[in-house]
Amino acid sequence: EAHLDSTRNILNIYYEKRSFVGFEDFIRSNKILLRGQPIEEFYGSFEGPLFYCEPVFKGRPATIFFRNPEYNPLRDYSRVKILNPPSQDDDEDEDQKLRCFKMADNAHYYGCVHTILKLSGFKQTSERPDWSLFFGGYMKLEGLKNFGPFQKFNHFPGNWCLGRKDHLWKILYSSIQQYPDHYQFCPATFLLPQDWMEFSKTRERNPKKLFILKPTDSCSGRGIKVLKKNTHVQNKCGYVVSEYITQPHLISKLKYDLRIYVAVTSFNPLRAYLYKNGMVRFATQPYENTSKSLTKKYVHLTNYSVNKHGENFIDCQDLKQDGEGSKWTLSALRTEFERLGLDYEELMKGIKDLIVKTLISAEGYVNEQCEKNMQYRNSCYELYGFDVLVDKKLKPWLLEVNTAPSLKSTSGLDKALKTSVYADLLNLVGFYIPEKADFNDESYQFDPSVNRMKLKRMQNAWKSIKKDKDKLQLQHKGLNSYDYEVLLEYEEEDSRSGDFERIFPNRDNVLEYSQLFKTKSYQNMLLWSYLRSKPTWLTTKFSIN
């Protein structure tokens, strides 16, 4: 009890100062048990303090700050504050009502997700309606229409246009037909059974070319087969056949691929972020491109779920082993590239390019589904896992996109990376605290005022700014609360990005990528015009904290 009172007195000092850094440093330098629990677990419980991130602009809503067990003392936490001390009674206050999350019946249990939510004072609920976060594999579309303005789901409607291999190829093929010079990062693919004749003719014309057969909606390496010259292929539904990359880049004679984590916080306007660290996954037997080796899964497949059963698989239980086992982080890959004299930054430039172009191919369809099935623009967000293969010439190739990348931690390396990814994702997305600001939630809905005339005015503004960015600025005359919300969201979101790097839109790339949009929405052109002209009136109209 004496320890408990002493600890509470010390922590109350941090509560009064609203000091998140002081709180973190204190709990990590003390091993005191409170009510039989380690202090970090006790204060991560539902009665623990709620942390929030101050907004960039005055009068804007604050956002809940999600604590990461992998606390990085080198980050700037100056805008992270403690909202309230631990509750002294069992009655819920308004802040506690915000700290509820719901798990769908079809959702996987991921330790890192539950750890972050627990450390941030969240409690799981199954019945109550006032939750903030819904985590699941899928949701009936009509359910999204009932979301409140501060409730979020971890998938966009229509996301299967990216997540299924056949649908992904369809949207990419449409872009290839329209912009062939820009979409040369995906191996030629045939959908069965509709492309059977074309596949058969291609195989006959190129008898030495290898192909790989994959189920359209499977994962973890199940059902994948590298096709030999005379391998019989059944013309049945549910499979795709792609050209096989026969000359991959090797490290220590092993084939590898990359798992790149990409966050999309909005499709209209499109806002995409790449996590600075990711996973490198190795095959466990030396690569060889011979007829006899094609049936050896530990040679040609890089899936962790396959190679973990191989006798040569090396797990990394310690972060100090990064760069030694069968799984690395991108940080270790960068170090290896530097040792080999290879240009890591150029590789990442190519990877960012294929990610942005893939998302552009999907944005039209996803936007259509969002407008049909959502009341609020920001009800959804998504963490994608882009699987990329690097060839001998260090060209990145897109293999597939995962709409539910595994967050399961099988090693210390896995746990550290995936926990950091998810904590930064939740902070980036921004779960608002409505009690911290007075604002109208209608601005979070879809703008009903966008008509043909307003769209035409924005098209003219964007065309003019594209031609002469140094003299023309986006004018705020005629903009409404919906428009300001789009611009403020962009600035606020960027301030919470952590180790996520915004890859689109940026001032330097909107001209290049805007030409690839089949239809340019009003919100996209608004944001692009703002970025290219960078007017000063936003900081004048909305004061910075």
Protein Blocks (a to p, Z undefined) as FASTA:
>chain_A
ZZmmmmmmmmmmmmmnopaklmmmmmmmpccdeehiafklmmmmmklccdddddfbghia
cddddddfklcfkbccklpccfbdcdfbfbdcfklmmmcccddfkbccdfklmmmmmmno
pacdfkbmkbfbdcdfbdcfklmmmpcfkbccfbdehklmmmpmklmmmmmmmmmmmmmm
lmccbccddddfklmmmmmmmmmmmmmbccddddfkbgehiaiacddfklccdddehiac
ddddfbbcdeehiacddddddddfbfbdcdddddfbdcddddfbdcdddfklmmmmklmp
ccfklmmmpmkbccdfbfklgokambdcfklmmmmmmmnopafklmmmmmmmmmmmmmmm
mmmmmmmmmmmmpcbfklpccdddddddddfkopacdfbdcfbdcfbdfbfklmmmmmmm
mmmmmmmnopadfklpccdfklmmccfklcfklmmmmmmmmmmmmmmmmlpccdfehpaf
klmmmmmmmmmmmmmnomaccfbdcfklmmmmmmmpmbacfklmmmmmmmmnopaklmmm
mccZZ
